[in-house]
Amino acid sequence: MSVRPEPNRRYTIDERDQWEGRWELVDGIPYALAAPTDAHQEASTGLLTEIRNKLRRIDHPCRVVGAPLDLACPGIAVSDDDSYNVVQPDLMILCNPVENTSKIKETPKWIAEILSPSSWRVDRNRKLNQYERARISEYWIIDILGPNVRVEVYRLQNDKYELALHGSTDTIPLLNGAIEIDLAEVFSGLPSNRGS
């Protein structure tokens, strides 16, 4: 018998860990995460591979990791009690030594979320606000839903995000210009029916 959350109740991360499937918590309210599509996984794998290869080429101390890893860094929660708040970004760049844990407590340098029909509102609203509040230096929203892929790059300036838009063939500097990400390379394997 599977354990699932009941409506109209706040939960802790420890309670959430008993459920089947993938869930995020925001102030104790559970949000189910849908299984990713082929296009989502292709975009995620392409971006992870591009970043990992470029970081290794320059022997950079940071590393890129993909979901599902829990993020419970300072600032993700509205309150000071982080036992009710955890998210699972699609991709993160972490710069502290590797820990043997599935719950990340450090503040990532960069986060990317790949839009899906079930997540786009959350990624553009709730998560944008959470990542800005947590002072995550850079947040990318990768929109693969429409006919043309685009990347929304939010960079923290004076504790507020500033937006820059990029097309699928642009090159974007990352980690203060330590590496450049070639979006044409990242998205070269996307299926043509990705928006469905």
Secondary structure in CASP SS format (residue, H / E / C, confidence):
PFRMAT SS
TARGET T0000
AUTHOR 0000-0000-0000
METHOD secondary structure of the structure
MODEL  1
M C 1.00
S C 1.00
V C 1.00
R C 1.00
P C 1.00
E C 1.00
P C 1.00
N C 1.00
R C 1.00
R C 1.00
Y C 1.00
T C 1.00
I H 1.00
D H 1.00
E H 1.00
R H 1.00
D C 1.00
Q C 1.00
W C 1.00
E C 1.00
G C 1.00
R C 1.00
W E 1.00
E E 1.00
L E 1.00
V E 1.00
D C 1.00
G C 1.00
I E 1.00
P E 1.00
Y E 1.00
A E 1.00
L C 1.00
A C 1.00
A C 1.00
P C 1.00
T C 1.00
D H 1.00
A H 1.00
H H 1.00
Q H 1.00
E H 1.00
A H 1.00
S H 1.00
T H 1.00
G H 1.00
L H 1.00
L H 1.00
T H 1.00
E H 1.00
I H 1.00
R H 1.00
N H 1.00
K H 1.00
L H 1.00
R H 1.00
R H 1.00
I C 1.00
D C 1.00
H C 1.00
P C 1.00
C C 1.00
R E 1.00
V E 1.00
V E 1.00
G E 1.00
A C 1.00
P C 1.00
L C 1.00
D E 1.00
L E 1.00
A C 1.00
C C 1.00
P C 1.00
G C 1.00
I C 1.00
A C 1.00
V C 1.00
S C 1.00
D C 1.00
D C 1.00
D H 1.00
S H 1.00
Y H 1.00
N C 1.00
V E 1.00
V E 1.00
Q C 1.00
P C 1.00
D C 1.00
L E 1.00
M E 1.00
I E 1.00
L E 1.00
C C 1.00
N C 1.00
P C 1.00
V C 1.00
E C 1.00
N C 1.00
T C 1.00
S C 1.00
K E 1.00
I E 1.00
K C 1.00
E C 1.00
T C 1.00
P C 1.00
K C 1.00
W E 1.00
I E 1.00
A E 1.00
E E 1.00
I E 1.00
L C 1.00
S C 1.00
P C 1.00
S C 1.00
S C 1.00
W H 1.00
R H 1.00
V H 1.00
D H 1.00
R H 1.00
N C 1.00
R H 1.00
K H 1.00
L H 1.00
N H 1.00
Q H 1.00
Y H 1.00
E H 1.00
R H 1.00
A C 1.00
R C 1.00
I C 1.00
S C 1.00
E E 1.00
Y E 1.00
W E 1.00
I E 1.00
I E 1.00
D E 1.00
I C 1.00
L C 1.00
G C 1.00
P C 1.00
N C 1.00
V C 1.00
R E 1.00
V E 1.00
E E 1.00
V E 1.00
Y E 1.00
R E 1.00
L E 1.00
Q E 1.00
N C 1.00
D C 1.00
K E 1.00
Y E 1.00
E E 1.00
L E 1.00
A E 1.00
L E 1.00
H E 1.00
G E 1.00
S C 1.00
T C 1.00
D C 1.00
T E 1.00
I E 1.00
P E 1.00
L E 1.00
L C 1.00
N C 1.00
G C 1.00
A C 1.00
I E 1.00
E E 1.00
I E 1.00
D E 1.00
L H 1.00
A H 1.00
E H 1.00
V H 1.00
F C 1.00
S C 1.00
G C 1.00
L C 1.00
P C 1.00
S C 1.00
N C 1.00
R C 1.00
G C 1.00
S C 1.00
END
